[in-house]
Amino acid sequence: MRGKMPDSAFGALAGMLALRWGHTLWRLATQDHAAPSRAISLEWPATVLLVGYVAAVGLCFGPWILETTGAPRLPFQMPLVLAVGAGGVTLRIVGLETLGPAFSFSSRPVVDHLVTTGVYRYLKHPLLIGYGWEITAMLAASDAPAPVLIGVGALSWFGVGAHAKREERFLSQRFGDAWEAYSKRKVL
């Protein structure tokens, strides 16, 4: 079947993202944080991520909200978009729950211990990977021309990588040998 992506797919994707952001805001509002003054980062990698995320939301949901006719869709596109989006949202929620009070929007660690349990047993950056998957899902659902999607996607994944490198530098400075030992066992 080819045609406009069904409203149910956009509704499901919007619901997953609302759940993720609702959980993040709830967690921030109900939990003591070690350094609330560092809760929001204005560092350039975070700004690139924010721009990419906002662009992806606009490209994905703008035509749907405005009820413009979409481009033809591939039969497997909707399940793929929802699977990637669900994977990203899941990584974000599980990673945030694992971090607990160690979470911050900043690249800098805000607690005195390195989190290596839960999903962090397998991945160094589950929150950033989830963020990238969310953006990828929204772009895959978009009607925008391919060069725009590729540009926003490349910018977003560049931001994910830059943020990860910056975070790793701060973690290395803060936790030294413990971070190095942990980091050597993980690819992402």
Secondary structure, 3 states (H helix, E strand, C coil): CCCCCCHHHHHHHHHHHHHHHHHHHHHHHHCCCCCHHHCCCCCHHHHHHHHHHHHHHHHHHHHHHCCCCCCCCCCCHHHHHHHHHHHHHHHHHHHHHHHHHHCCCCCCCCCCCCCCCHHHHCCCCHHHHHHHHHHHHHHHCCCCCHHHHHHHHHHHHHHHHHHHHHHHHHHHHHHCHHHHHHHHCCCC
